[in-house]
Amino acid sequence: MTEAAHSFEGLLREALTPVEPPPDLVEHLESTLMSITEMAADELEAWELSAMRDPRNWVRPAAAVVAGSAAGAALVLLRARNRARRRAPASVGAVRESAENTIRDISRETRKLLGER
């Protein structure tokens, strides 16, 4: 190989080196998602049903439903993923058990999130 090819490979290897995220990223992401979910719920609680007659008033509640649902779903998945990571690595035969635990975690986190509001 030529020196240019070696140099190019070295640059690629350096550029594609994995980067570790900051240690508090999960907590920050979780608090942000929780904040978005709470703001969306507050927006929906403050919305008056009498304003439903005018379609121009539907934008804010619709945006609150979409944002709150997306943030809530992301929060549930984030918490379930963190719980799965803390468990011991599953062996090849324990795939079903791991899937059942993940589904149980998602269900538990969803109930907790819906129970808070």
Phi and psi in degrees as GROMACS dihedral restraints (atoms count N, CA, C in turn):
[ dihedral_restraints ]
;  ai    aj    ak    al  type     phi  dphi    fc
    3     4     5     6     1   -81.2    20    10
    4     5     6     7     1   167.2    20    10
    6     7     8     9     1   -67.1    20    10
    7     8     9    10     1   -32.2    20    10
    9    10    11    12     1   -64.8    20    10
   10    11    12    13     1   -39.1    20    10
   12    13    14    15     1   -66.5    20    10
   13    14    15    16     1   -41.9    20    10
   15    16    17    18     1   -63.1    20    10
   16    17    18    19     1   -41.2    20    10
   18    19    20    21     1   -64.1    20    10
   19    20    21    22     1   -41.7    20    10
   21    22    23    24     1   -65.3    20    10
   22    23    24    25     1   -43.8    20    10
   24    25    26    27     1   -61.3    20    10
   25    26    27    28     1   -41.6    20    10
   27    28    29    30     1   -62.4    20    10
   28    29    30    31     1   -41.0    20    10
   30    31    32    33     1   -64.6    20    10
   31    32    33    34     1   -42.5    20    10
   33    34    35    36     1   -63.7    20    10
   34    35    36    37     1   -44.9    20    10
   36    37    38    39     1   -59.8    20    10
   37    38    39    40     1   -41.4    20    10
   39    40    41    42     1   -68.2    20    10
   40    41    42    43     1   -40.0    20    10
   42    43    44    45     1   -70.3    20    10
   43    44    45    46     1   -31.2    20    10
   45    46    47    48     1   -97.2    20    10
   46    47    48    49     1    14.3    20    10
   48    49    50    51     1   -68.3    20    10
   49    50    51    52     1   131.5    20    10
   51    52    53    54     1   -60.1    20    10
   52    53    54    55     1   143.6    20    10
   54    55    56    57     1  -112.6    20    10
   55    56    57    58     1   128.8    20    10
   57    58    59    60     1   -78.5    20    10
   58    59    60    61     1   131.9    20    10
   60    61    62    63     1   -71.9    20    10
   61    62    63    64     1   160.2    20    10
   63    64    65    66     1   -59.5    20    10
   64    65    66    67     1   148.8    20    10
   66    67    68    69     1   -63.5    20    10
   67    68    69    70     1   -28.0    20    10
   69    70    71    72     1   -96.2    20    10
   70    71    72    73     1    14.4    20    10
   72    73    74    75     1   -62.4    20    10
   73    74    75    76     1   -43.3    20    10
   75    76    77    78     1   -63.3    20    10
   76    77    78    79     1   -44.8    20    10
   78    79    80    81     1   -64.6    20    10
   79    80    81    82     1   -41.1    20    10
   81    82    83    84     1   -65.1    20    10
   82    83    84    85     1   -44.0    20    10
   84    85    86    87     1   -64.0    20    10
   85    86    87    88     1   -42.3    20    10
   87    88    89    90     1   -63.8    20    10
   88    89    90    91     1   -43.1    20    10
   90    91    92    93     1   -67.6    20    10
   91    92    93    94     1   -36.0    20    10
   93    94    95    96     1   -65.7    20    10
   94    95    96    97     1   -45.6    20    10
   96    97    98    99     1   -63.3    20    10
   97    98    99   100     1   -39.9    20    10
   99   100   101   102     1   -64.4    20    10
  100   101   102   103     1   -40.2    20    10
  102   103   104   105     1   -63.7    20    10
  103   104   105   106     1   -43.2    20    10
  105   106   107   108     1   -62.9    20    10
  106   107   108   109     1   -43.1    20    10
  108   109   110   111     1   -61.9    20    10
  109   110   111   112     1   -44.0    20    10
  111   112   113   114     1   -66.3    20    10
  112   113   114   115     1   -41.3    20    10
  114   115   116   117     1   -63.6    20    10
  115   116   117   118     1   -39.6    20    10
  117   118   119   120     1   -65.4    20    10
  118   119   120   121     1   -42.1    20    10
  120   121   122   123     1   -64.4    20    10
  121   122   123   124     1   -41.2    20    10
  123   124   125   126     1   -63.1    20    10
  124   125   126   127     1   -40.4    20    10
  126   127   128   129     1   -61.6    20    10
  127   128   129   130     1   -43.3    20    10
  129   130   131   132     1   -69.5    20    10
  130   131   132   133     1   -35.3    20    10
  132   133   134   135     1   -66.9    20    10
  133   134   135   136     1   -34.5    20    10
  135   136   137   138     1   -79.7    20    10
  136   137   138   139     1   -15.9    20    10
  138   139   140   141     1   -74.6    20    10
  139   140   141   142     1   134.2    20    10
  141   142   143   144     1   -92.9    20    10
  142   143   144   145     1   136.4    20    10
  144   145   146   147     1   -65.4    20    10
  145   146   147   148     1   -27.4    20    10
  147   148   149   150     1   -66.2    20    10
  148   149   150   151     1   -22.7    20    10
  150   151   152   153     1   -77.3    20    10
  151   152   153   154     1    -4.1    20    10
  153   154   155   156     1   -66.3    20    10
  154   155   156   157     1   -22.5    20    10
  156   157   158   159     1   -65.3    20    10
  157   158   159   160     1   -30.4    20    10
  159   160   161   162     1   -98.4    20    10
  160   161   162   163     1   112.9    20    10
  162   163   164   165     1   -60.8    20    10
  163   164   165   166     1   -20.8    20    10
  165   166   167   168     1   -66.2    20    10
  166   167   168   169     1   -21.8    20    10
  168   169   170   171     1   -87.4    20    10
  169   170   171   172     1    -0.5    20    10
  171   172   173   174     1   -81.7    20    10
  172   173   174   175     1   -15.0    20    10
  174   175   176   177     1   -64.9    20    10
  175   176   177   178     1   -50.3    20    10
  177   178   179   180     1   -63.3    20    10
  178   179   180   181     1   -47.2    20    10
  180   181   182   183     1   -65.1    20    10
  181   182   183   184     1   -36.6    20    10
  183   184   185   186     1   -64.9    20    10
  184   185   186   187     1   -42.3    20    10
  186   187   188   189     1   -64.5    20    10
  187   188   189   190     1   -38.1    20    10
  189   190   191   192     1   -65.4    20    10
  190   191   192   193     1   -39.2    20    10
  192   193   194   195     1   -64.9    20    10
  193   194   195   196     1   -46.2    20    10
  195   196   197   198     1   -64.7    20    10
  196   197   198   199     1   -48.6    20    10
  198   199   200   201     1   -65.2    20    10
  199   200   201   202     1   -43.9    20    10
  201   202   203   204     1   -65.3    20    10
  202   203   204   205     1   -40.4    20    10
  204   205   206   207     1   -66.4    20    10
  205   206   207   208     1   -44.9    20    10
  207   208   209   210     1   -64.5    20    10
  208   209   210   211     1   -45.1    20    10
  210   211   212   213     1   -66.0    20    10
  211   212   213   214     1   -40.3    20    10
  213   214   215   216     1   -64.3    20    10
  214   215   216   217     1   -43.3    20    10
  216   217   218   219     1   -64.5    20    10
  217   218   219   220     1   -42.2    20    10
  219   220   221   222     1   -64.6    20    10
  220   221   222   223     1   -38.0    20    10
  222   223   224   225     1   -65.0    20    10
  223   224   225   226     1   -43.2    20    10
  225   226   227   228     1   -61.7    20    10
  226   227   228   229     1   -46.6    20    10
  228   229   230   231     1   -65.5    20    10
  229   230   231   232     1   -39.4    20    10
  231   232   233   234     1   -62.3    20    10
  232   233   234   235     1   -45.6    20    10
  234   235   236   237     1   -66.7    20    10
  235   236   237   238     1   -40.6    20    10
  237   238   239   240     1   -65.4    20    10
  238   239   240   241     1   -39.4    20    10
  240   241   242   243     1   -65.9    20    10
  241   242   243   244     1   -41.2    20    10
  243   244   245   246     1   -63.5    20    10
  244   245   246   247     1   -39.8    20    10
  246   247   248   249     1   -66.5    20    10
  247   248   249   250     1   -38.8    20    10
  249   250   251   252     1   -66.5    20    10
  250   251   252   253     1   -35.3    20    10
  252   253   254   255     1   -67.3    20    10
  253   254   255   256     1   -33.7    20    10
  255   256   257   258     1   -72.4    20    10
  256   257   258   259     1   -22.9    20    10
  258   259   260   261     1   -69.6    20    10
  259   260   261   262     1   160.9    20    10
  261   262   263   264     1   -66.1    20    10
  262   263   264   265     1   146.6    20    10
  264   265   266   267     1   -58.1    20    10
  265   266   267   268     1   135.8    20    10
  267   268   269   270     1   -79.0    20    10
  268   269   270   271     1   143.0    20    10
  270   271   272   273     1   -79.6    20    10
  271   272   273   274     1   174.4    20    10
  273   274   275   276     1   -61.5    20    10
  274   275   276   277     1   -36.6    20    10
  276   277   278   279     1   -77.7    20    10
  277   278   279   280     1   -10.0    20    10
  279   280   281   282     1  -102.0    20    10
  280   281   282   283     1    21.5    20    10
  282   283   284   285     1   -64.4    20    10
  283   284   285   286     1   -42.3    20    10
  285   286   287   288     1   -63.3    20    10
  286   287   288   289     1   -43.8    20    10
  288   289   290   291     1   -61.9    20    10
  289   290   291   292     1   -40.7    20    10
  291   292   293   294     1   -63.5    20    10
  292   293   294   295     1   -42.5    20    10
  294   295   296   297     1   -64.2    20    10
  295   296   297   298     1   -41.7    20    10
  297   298   299   300     1   -63.7    20    10
  298   299   300   301     1   -42.0    20    10
  300   301   302   303     1   -63.4    20    10
  301   302   303   304     1   -40.4    20    10
  303   304   305   306     1   -64.2    20    10
  304   305   306   307     1   -43.6    20    10
  306   307   308   309     1   -63.7    20    10
  307   308   309   310     1   -40.9    20    10
  309   310   311   312     1   -62.2    20    10
  310   311   312   313     1   -41.8    20    10
  312   313   314   315     1   -63.8    20    10
  313   314   315   316     1   -43.4    20    10
  315   316   317   318     1   -62.1    20    10
  316   317   318   319     1   -42.7    20    10
  318   319   320   321     1   -63.1    20    10
  319   320   321   322     1   -44.3    20    10
  321   322   323   324     1   -63.3    20    10
  322   323   324   325     1   -45.2    20    10
  324   325   326   327     1   -66.6    20    10
  325   326   327   328     1   -36.5    20    10
  327   328   329   330     1   -64.6    20    10
  328   329   330   331     1   -44.6    20    10
  330   331   332   333     1   -62.8    20    10
  331   332   333   334     1   -39.7    20    10
  333   334   335   336     1   -64.2    20    10
  334   335   336   337     1   -43.7    20    10
  336   337   338   339     1   -66.0    20    10
  337   338   339   340     1   -42.9    20    10
  339   340   341   342     1   -72.4    20    10
  340   341   342   343     1   -28.7    20    10
  342   343   344   345     1   -74.3    20    10
  343   344   345   346     1   -22.9    20    10
  345   346   347   348     1   -72.3    20    10
  346   347   348   349     1   -24.2    20    10
